[in-house]
Amino acid sequence: MLSEEMKKEIQGAYRRFLESRQLKPRLGQKQMIAEVAKVLGGILEDEQSHRLGEKHVSVIEAGTGTGKTIGYLLAVLPIAKARGKKVVLSTATVALQEQLLHKDLPEVAEHAGLSVTYGLAKGRGRYFCISKAEQHLDAHSGTGQQALYEDEQALRIDGETVEFYKSLLNEFASGRWDGDRDNLTMDISEEDWYPLTSDHLQCTNRRCSNFSACSFFKARKDLDQVECVIANHDIVLADLALGGGAILPDPAETIYIFDEGHHLSDKASGHFSFNLRLKSTERWLAGTLKQLDKMLEQSGNPQLMRDYIEHQRKPMADLQVVLNNWAELIRPVLMDDSFSRPKERYRYPSGVVPEEVKQFGLQVEHLAARMGTKMEMILDLLKESLDGEGGINRQAAEIWYPRVGMMVARMQNITGLGRSTGHVDAENSTPTARWVSLVETAQGYDFECSTAPVSAAQMLHMNLWQHCYAAVVTSATLTALGRFDRVLADLGLPPDTACFSLASPFDHYNAAELYIPPMKVEANDPELHTQAVTDYLNQHLKSDTGTLVLFSSWRQMRSVLASLDEKLNNRVLSQGDFSKNEILKRHKTEIDEGRGSVIFGLASFTEGVDLPGDYLTEVIITKIPFSVPDDPVDATMAEWIQQQGGNPFMEWSVPMASVRLTQAAGRLLRTEQDRGRIVLLDRRVVTKRYGRQLLDSLPPFRRNIS
């Protein structure tokens, strides 16, 4: 139980915070503090301060306006300090990370009188790597067409991209940009950004000649010394995949707070997903062997490296044969002459692949793992040479270390895909979705094999919940149709986990109207519905106020945008034209200067968007956000639920749509003073049986159903 002394410290911190900020206590905030403190305070420890028992996780849905961030900080920080534990604050969006770093934690330190040190942890993939940029520019100087690997388009940069990379390097060198992708004003594609980043296999750390100027290491400097680390779900999962404690503090000594916790399950599933393009990988293997020979030549032909490379030749040739045979097996599945057009995708029912495909997977796993081991040995040799001990000159080692690191990473992915394809799912466990896709490339058609677990529950249970000292999972939307069952199952938490739902203090009925206008078509007819959405917006969209229009697909958003009246079109800021941060910035500027502004966005704009007051007075949701019907993961999950005797639509699709619809509607009211309207251009909430459930799961807005 929480000691009386600790209770008084937490209560005193809350009182000081309210008095200093001249605020009144919020019921939801008080409940948040109490519930988190009760769970953490109830954790028993052994003599080494290790957790005893399993009642260490708290799941709290806290509606908008409850002040949950301050609530969990005031409860967790004093308890963590008293028990000598680190705190990892994990979010799903950069916006919340920035809010925690620049607003919430400084406010707690200043107004609550709590002394806490904190720092921000982002993955390497968010930071500009000077060495990678320089190597790309050096490689492309003169011709502008050289590429490290034949099939990797990201490394085949044209003249325009070369100039773009030069401009980024100049911006960084001048100090106008800090190397953080999230601080770029322009929207940069993954294809252009990926070649400019590094990972733990490519990075030489302190051995790099650009280490002192590295944006990643500057950002991570002294992170080990802070009491509270602001991270994101991807970094936490990457750390767990490495055994825990490699990137972040040791899980056993950490209290995790997963804000935006509804994303954690999907993020975890993504970490165990694999894909492999068979023909391009076959070409990559041939090019890789040439690159290894070139490295051998530039390194002075050392005996040990030569031995390592010689041991690669046979398994590399064997793997190319296996991949070619696998592609020939798949070809008729996707490109049979009887089809009027090639299939874009074929999903294996229930995730079960034929025996011949399984054997290909096992062979790929064996050969790729064997080559991966030898490549790791080469990587170790290069690392030793960077320290002056491997017998290879430093310049050659510095050039080739990141390249071989990329080879190792790719080989790990090949091994993972082979393993996931070749091994049967454990009995009574949720299945792995497995499918093949037809991909058009510069060399013709390719066949992409993909696997993804439909649930990461077991992984989270084994790697996170069992090992961490404590955890709080929170979000404004955790329940589906008013229940916690779905989120507990997705996260691998037991049914008796402490769950609480804290109501928002907003007066939803008087603050906002939910309007469902008359429409002549159902939203499940894409073409007719897109025309109906266009007609509605052309007639009713206000160009002189702050509006957010949310779409379920790129195709519909682009079609509607192209058909908007010119006057309206000129007021639209559309996702894809600028970065999300830049769109929000421009939108606010337009409103501040007395002009209207309309944002067109997809799923990423249903959260992490905080536009209070006049910045947003109308949210238009074009469609109930159901999952895409042909998504392989969702389809495999639906089959599994059906096999268990359940109803996949009512047990999976409708609850997920409920969560997403609530998130979308939650963009409107951000403060108690906000007023506005939510428009839903989907009559299925009125005409279908499940519609009442979806409506009743929303906050109690004033309803206007025509």
Residue pairs with C-beta under 8 A, 6 or more apart in sequence:
1 41
1 42
2 37
2 38
2 40
2 41
2 42
2 79
3 41
6 37
6 41
6 78
6 79
6 82
7 37
9 78
10 33
10 37
10 74
10 75
10 78
10 79
12 113
13 74
13 78
13 112
13 113
13 114
14 25
14 30
14 33
14 74
14 112
16 111
16 112
16 113
17 23
17 70
17 74
17 107
17 108
17 111
17 112
18 24
18 25
20 110
20 111
20 112
21 107
21 111
26 65
26 66
26 67
26 505
27 505
28 62
28 63
28 65
28 66
28 67
28 68
28 71
28 502
28 503
28 504
28 505
29 66
29 67
29 68
29 70
29 71
30 71
31 66
31 71
31 500
31 502
32 60
32 62
32 66
32 67
32 68
32 71
32 72
32 75
32 474
32 502
33 71
33 72
33 74
33 75
34 75
35 58
35 60
35 498
35 500
36 58
36 60
36 71
36 72
36 75
36 76
36 472
37 75
37 79
38 498
39 55
39 56
39 57
39 58
39 470
39 472
39 498
40 56
40 58
40 75
40 76
40 79
40 255
40 470
41 79
42 55
43 51
43 52
43 53
43 55
43 56
43 469
43 470
44 51
44 52
44 53
45 51
45 52
45 83
46 52
49 83
49 84
50 252
51 252
51 469
51 470
54 494
55 498
56 468
56 469
56 470
56 471
57 465
57 470
57 471
57 472
57 473
57 493
57 497
57 498
58 471
58 472
58 473
58 497
58 498
58 500
59 261
59 472
59 473
59 474
59 478
59 484
59 487
59 488
59 493
59 497
59 498
59 499
59 500
60 68
60 72
60 472
60 473
60 474
60 478
60 499
60 500
60 501
60 502
61 474
61 475
61 476
61 477
61 478
61 479
61 484
61 499
61 500
61 501
61 502
62 68
62 71
62 474
62 475
62 476
62 502
63 476
63 502
63 503
63 504
63 505
63 506
63 699
64 476
64 504
64 506
64 666
64 669
64 670
65 504
65 505
65 506
65 669
65 670
65 671
65 672
66 502
66 503
66 504
66 505
68 259
68 474
68 476
68 502
69 99
69 100
69 104
69 259
70 104
70 107
70 108
72 257
72 259
72 472
72 474
73 104
73 105
73 108
74 108
74 112
74 114
76 87
76 255
76 257
76 472
77 87
77 108
77 114
77 116
77 227
77 228
78 114
79 85
79 255
80 86
80 87
80 227
80 228
80 255
81 116
81 227
84 253
85 253
85 254
85 255
85 469
85 470
86 227
86 228
86 229
86 249
86 253
86 254
86 255
87 227
87 228
87 229
87 254
87 255
87 256
87 257
88 228
88 229
88 231
88 236
88 248
88 249
88 254
88 255
88 256
88 257
89 100
89 228
89 229
89 230
89 231
89 257
89 259
90 231
90 232
90 233
90 235
90 236
90 256
90 257
90 258
90 259
91 97
91 100
91 230
91 231
91 232
91 233
91 259
91 260
92 232
92 233
92 259
92 260
92 263
92 264
92 267
92 607
92 608
93 232
93 260
93 607
93 608
94 182
94 232
94 581
94 608
95 581
95 608
95 609
95 610
96 259
96 260
96 608
97 120
97 122
97 230
97 232
100 230
101 118
101 120
101 230
105 116
105 118
105 228
105 230
108 114
108 116
109 115
109 116
116 227
116 228
117 225
117 226
117 227
117 228
118 226
118 227
118 228
118 229
118 230
119 220
119 222
119 223
119 226
119 228
119 229
119 230
120 219
120 229
120 230
121 219
121 220
121 223
121 229
121 230
121 231
121 232
121 235
121 247
121 248
122 180
122 182
122 219
122 231
122 232
122 235
123 232
123 234
123 235
123 238
124 197
124 198
124 199
124 200
124 203
124 216
125 194
125 197
125 199
126 180
126 181
126 182
126 197
127 179
127 180
127 181
127 197
127 214
127 215
127 216
127 219
128 168
128 172
128 177
128 179
128 180
128 181
128 196
128 197
128 215
129 196
129 197
129 198
129 203
129 214
129 216
130 169
130 172
130 179
130 210
130 213
130 214
130 215
131 198
131 208
131 209
131 210
131 398
131 402
132 195
132 196
132 197
132 198
132 202
132 402
133 165
133 168
133 169
133 196
134 169
134 210
135 399
135 402
136 155
136 157
136 165
136 195
136 196
137 162
137 165
137 166
137 169
139 146
139 147
139 148
140 146
140 157
140 162
144 157
144 158
144 159
144 162
145 156
145 158
147 155
147 156
148 155
148 291
148 403
149 155
149 284
149 287
149 288
149 291
150 283
150 284
150 286
150 287
151 277
151 280
151 281
151 283
151 284
151 287
151 441
151 443
152 284
153 191
153 442
154 191
154 192
154 194
154 195
155 195
157 165
157 195
161 192
164 192
165 196
168 177
168 196
171 177
172 178
172 179
172 215
177 183
177 184
178 215
179 215
179 216
180 215
180 219
181 188
181 193
182 581
184 579
185 578
185 579
185 582
186 578
186 579
186 582
187 576
187 577
187 578
187 579
187 582
188 579
198 216
198 402
199 405
199 409
201 379
201 405
201 406
201 408
201 409
202 401
202 402
202 403
202 405
202 406
202 409
203 216
203 402
203 405
204 383
204 386
204 398
204 401
204 402
205 211
205 217
207 383
207 386
207 387
207 398
207 401
208 214
208 398
209 398
211 217
223 229
229 248
229 249
231 248
233 258
233 260
233 263
233 264
233 267
233 268
234 267
234 271
235 247
235 248
236 248
236 256
236 258
236 464
237 267
237 268
237 271
238 247
238 271
239 245
239 246
239 247
239 248
240 251
240 463
240 464
241 271
241 463
244 250
244 251
244 252
244 463
244 467
245 251
248 254
251 464
251 467
251 468
251 469
252 467
252 468
252 469
253 469
254 468
254 469
255 468
255 469
255 470
255 471
255 472
256 464
256 468
256 470
256 471
256 472
257 471
257 472
257 474
258 264
258 471
258 472
258 473
258 474
259 474
259 475
260 475
260 607
261 473
261 474
261 475
261 478
261 487
261 491
262 475
262 477
262 478
262 487
262 659
262 663
264 460
264 473
264 491
265 455
265 456
265 457
265 460
265 487
265 490
265 491
268 456
268 459
268 460
269 452
269 453
269 454
269 455
269 456
269 633
270 452
271 456
272 420
272 452
272 453
272 456
272 459
273 450
273 451
273 452
273 453
274 413
274 416
274 417
274 420
274 450
274 451
274 452
275 413
275 417
275 448
275 449
275 450
275 451
276 364
276 413
276 414
276 417
276 448
276 449
276 450
277 439
277 441
277 446
277 447
277 448
278 323
278 324
278 326
278 327
278 330
278 446
278 447
278 448
278 449
279 323
279 324
279 327
279 441
279 443
279 444
279 445
279 446
279 447
280 441
280 443
280 446
281 323
281 414
282 320
282 323
282 324
282 327
283 443
284 410
285 316
285 319
285 320
285 323
286 320
288 316
288 407
289 312
289 313
289 316
291 403
291 407
292 309
292 312
292 378
293 309
295 305
295 396
295 400
295 403
295 404
296 302
296 305
296 306
296 309
298 396
298 399
298 400
299 305
299 385
299 392
299 393
299 396
299 397
299 400
300 391
300 392
300 393
300 396
302 381
302 390
302 391
302 392
304 381
304 391
305 378
305 381
305 392
308 374
308 377
308 378
308 381
309 378
311 374
312 371
312 374
312 375
315 367
315 370
315 371
316 371
318 367
319 364
319 367
319 368
319 371
322 360
322 363
322 364
322 367
323 364
325 360
326 357
326 360
326 364
326 447
326 449
327 447
329 356
329 357
329 360
330 436
330 447
330 449
331 447
333 343
333 346
333 436
334 342
334 343
334 344
334 345
334 346
334 436
334 437
334 438
334 447
335 342
335 343
335 438
335 445
342 438
342 445
343 438
344 437
344 438
345 435
345 436
345 437
345 438
345 630
345 632
346 435
346 436
346 437
347 433
347 434
347 435
347 632
347 635
347 636
348 354
348 357
348 434
348 435
349 639
350 431
350 636
350 639
350 640
350 643
351 425
351 431
351 432
351 433
351 434
351 451
351 454
351 636
352 424
352 431
352 434
353 361
353 421
353 434
357 421
358 421
358 422
358 424
359 422
360 421
360 422
361 417
361 418
361 419
361 420
361 421
361 422
361 423
362 418
362 422
362 423
363 418
363 422
364 414
364 415
364 417
364 418
364 421
364 422
365 415
365 418
365 419
365 422
366 418
368 411
368 414
368 415
368 418
369 415
371 411
372 408
372 411
372 412
372 414
372 415
375 404
375 407
375 408
375 411
376 408
378 404
379 401
379 404
379 405
379 408
381 390
381 392
382 390
382 392
382 397
382 400
382 401
382 404
383 390
383 397
383 401
384 390
385 391
385 392
385 393
385 394
385 396
385 397
386 394
386 397
386 398
386 401
388 394
390 397
417 449
417 450
417 451
420 432
420 434
420 451
421 434
421 449
421 451
425 431
425 432
429 458
430 453
430 454
430 455
430 457
430 458
430 637
430 640
431 453
431 454
431 636
431 637
431 639
431 640
432 451
432 452
432 453
432 454
432 636
433 450
433 451
433 452
433 453
433 454
433 632
433 633
433 635
433 636
433 637
434 449
434 450
434 451
434 632
434 636
435 449
435 450
435 632
436 447
436 448
436 449
436 450
437 447
437 448
437 450
438 445
438 446
438 447
438 448
439 445
439 446
439 447
439 448
440 446
450 632
452 632
452 633
453 459
454 633
454 634
454 636
454 637
454 640
455 489
455 490
455 492
455 637
456 490
456 492
457 489
457 490
457 491
457 492
458 492
459 492
460 491
460 492
461 492
461 493
464 471
465 471
465 492
465 493
473 487
473 491
473 493
476 504
476 662
476 663
476 666
477 659
477 662
477 663
477 666
478 484
478 487
478 501
478 659
479 486
479 487
479 501
479 659
479 697
480 486
480 487
480 655
480 656
480 658
480 659
480 697
481 654
481 655
481 658
481 693
481 697
482 696
482 697
484 499
484 501
485 495
486 655
486 656
486 659
488 494
488 495
488 497
488 499
504 699
505 672
506 669
506 672
506 674
506 699
507 672
508 669
508 699
508 700
508 701
508 702
509 700
509 701
509 702
510 702
511 669
511 672
511 674
511 675
511 676
512 668
512 669
512 674
512 675
512 676
512 677
512 678
512 701
512 702
513 676
513 677
513 678
513 701
513 702
513 703
513 704
514 665
514 677
514 678
514 680
514 695
514 698
514 701
514 702
514 703
514 704
515 677
515 678
515 679
515 680
515 704
515 705
515 706
516 679
516 680
516 682
516 683
516 685
516 686
516 703
516 704
516 705
516 706
517 536
517 540
517 679
517 681
517 706
518 683
518 706
519 532
519 536
519 681
519 683
520 532
521 528
521 529
521 531
521 532
522 529
522 683
522 684
522 687
523 529
523 622
523 623
523 624
523 681
523 682
523 683
523 684
524 684
526 555
526 556
529 556
529 622
529 623
529 681
530 556
530 559
530 560
532 681
533 556
533 560
533 622
533 681
534 559
534 560
534 563
534 564
536 681
537 549
537 560
537 564
537 568
537 620
538 563
538 564
538 565
538 568
541 547
541 549
541 564
541 568
541 598
541 620
542 596
542 618
543 567
543 568
543 571
543 596
543 598
544 595
544 596
545 596
545 614
545 617
545 618
546 587
546 591
546 596
546 597
546 611
546 614
546 615
546 616
546 617
546 618
547 596
547 597
547 598
547 599
547 616
547 617
547 618
547 619
547 620
548 598
548 599
548 601
548 605
548 609
548 611
548 616
548 618
548 619
548 620
548 667
549 598
549 599
549 600
549 601
549 620
549 622
550 601
550 602
550 605
550 606
550 619
550 620
550 621
550 622
550 664
550 667
551 557
551 560
551 600
551 601
551 602
551 622
551 623
552 602
552 603
552 622
552 623
552 625
552 626
553 602
554 576
554 602
556 622
556 623
557 574
557 575
557 600
557 602
560 600
560 622
561 569
561 572
561 574
561 600
564 572
568 598
571 590
571 595
571 596
571 597
571 598
572 598
572 599
572 600
573 583
573 586
573 587
573 597
573 598
573 599
573 600
574 599
574 600
574 601
575 583
575 599
575 600
575 601
575 602
575 604
575 605
577 583
578 586
580 604
580 605
580 608
583 599
583 601
584 599
584 609
584 611
586 597
587 597
587 599
587 611
587 615
588 611
588 615
590 596
590 597
591 597
591 614
591 615
599 605
601 609
603 625
603 660
605 667
606 625
606 660
606 663
606 664
606 666
606 667
607 663
607 666
607 667
609 667
610 670
611 667
611 670
612 670
612 671
612 673
612 674
613 671
613 673
613 674
616 667
616 668
616 670
616 674
616 676
617 675
617 676
617 677
618 668
618 676
618 677
618 678
618 679
619 664
619 665
619 667
619 668
619 676
619 677
619 678
619 679
620 678
620 679
620 681
621 661
621 664
621 665
621 678
621 679
621 680
621 681
621 682
622 681
622 682
623 681
623 682
624 657
624 661
624 680
624 682
624 684
624 685
624 694
625 657
625 660
625 661
625 664
626 653
626 656
626 657
627 634
627 653
627 656
627 657
628 634
629 635
634 652
634 653
637 648
637 652
638 648
638 649
638 652
638 653
639 648
641 647
641 648
641 651
641 652
642 648
649 690
650 690
654 690
654 693
654 694
657 694
658 693
658 694
658 697
661 694
661 697
661 698
662 697
662 698
662 699
665 678
665 698
665 699
665 701
666 699
668 674
668 676
668 677
668 678
669 676
669 699
678 701
684 691
685 691
685 692
685 694
685 695
686 705
695 703
